[in-house]
């Protein structure tokens, strides 16, 4: 990953360059978590505001507080879900890789 991307805080999952099992698991976990998070944000928005979420927050007909609120809620929820999913996937992968704890076999001949 280029230094420029890292400096901006982006970690892009690229299937074309990272086709490892761990990378696929991380990507699927992140995608699933973000799907669930998006649905959760929409339900929260409807419950709290009593309105549908803005389809296009950049639209001038959407008030600035509503647009900023939607953007902040969506961004925070989606990134938190992504972070938690990737950490859970990494934790699971590292446990699977290490396997059960075994005692080393004795090499003594007697």
C-alpha positions in Angstrom: 0.0 0.0 0.0 1.4 3.4 -0.9 2.5 5.8 1.8 0.0 8.4 0.5 -2.9 6.1 1.2 -1.6 5.3 4.6 -1.1 8.9 5.5 -4.7 9.7 4.6 -5.9 6.8 6.9 -7.4 4.8 4.0 -7.0 1.0 4.1 -8.4 -0.2 0.8 -9.2 -3.9 0.5 -8.2 -4.7 -3.1 -9.3 -8.2 -4.3 -7.0 -8.0 -7.3 -3.8 -7.7 -5.2 -4.8 -9.4 -2.0 -6.4 -12.8 -2.8 -5.4 -14.5 0.4 -7.8 -16.3 2.6 -7.3 -13.8 5.4 -7.9 -10.9 3.0 -11.1 -12.5 1.7 -12.4 -13.2 5.2 -11.6 -9.6 6.3 -13.4 -8.2 3.2 -16.5 -10.3 3.6 -16.7 -9.5 7.3 -16.3 -5.8 6.6 -18.9 -5.9 3.8 -21.4 -7.8 6.0 -20.9 -5.5 9.0 -21.3 -2.4 6.8 -24.5 -3.8 5.3 -26.0 -4.4 8.8 -24.7 -1.0 10.0 -26.3 0.8 7.1 -29.7 -0.8 7.8 -29.3 0.1 11.5 -28.5 3.7 10.8 -31.6 4.0 8.6 -33.8 2.6 11.3 -32.2 4.8 14.0 -32.6 7.9 11.8 -36.3 7.1 11.2 -36.8 6.5 15.0 -35.0 9.6 16.1 -36.0 12.2 13.5 -39.4 10.7 12.5 -38.4 11.3 8.8 -36.8 9.3 6.0 -33.0 9.8 5.8 -31.9 12.2 3.0 -31.3 10.4 -0.3 -28.8 13.0 -1.3 -27.4 15.1 1.5 -25.7 17.4 -1.0 -29.0 18.5 -2.3 -29.7 22.2 -1.4 -33.2 21.3 -0.3 -31.8 19.2 2.5 -31.1 21.5 5.5 -27.5 21.8 6.6 -28.1 20.4 10.1 -29.9 17.4 8.6 -27.2 16.7 6.0 -24.4 17.0 8.6 -26.2 14.9 11.1 -26.8 12.2 8.5 -23.2 12.3 7.3 -21.8 12.1 10.8 -24.1 9.3 12.0 -23.5 7.3 8.9 -19.7 7.7 8.8 -19.2 6.9 12.5 -21.5 3.9 12.5 -20.0 2.5 9.2 -16.4 2.9 10.2 -17.0 1.5 13.7 -18.8 -1.6 12.3 -15.9 -2.1 9.7 -13.3 -1.8 12.4 -15.0 -4.3 14.7 -15.7 -6.8 11.9 -12.1 -6.7 10.7 -10.7 -7.1 14.2 -13.0 -10.0 14.9 -12.0 -11.6 11.6 -8.3 -11.1 12.4 -8.7 -12.5 15.9 -10.5 -15.6 14.5 -8.0 -16.1 11.8 -5.0 -15.9 14.2 -6.7 -18.4 16.5 -7.4 -20.8 13.6 -3.8 -20.4 12.3 -2.2 -21.2 15.7 -4.4 -24.2 16.3 -4.8 -26.0 19.6 -2.0 -25.7 22.1 0.2 -28.8 22.1 3.1 -29.9 24.1 6.3 -30.3 22.1 7.2 -34.0 21.4 10.1 -35.4 23.3 13.2 -36.2 21.3 14.9 -38.2 24.0 15.7 -41.8 23.1 15.3 -43.3 26.5 
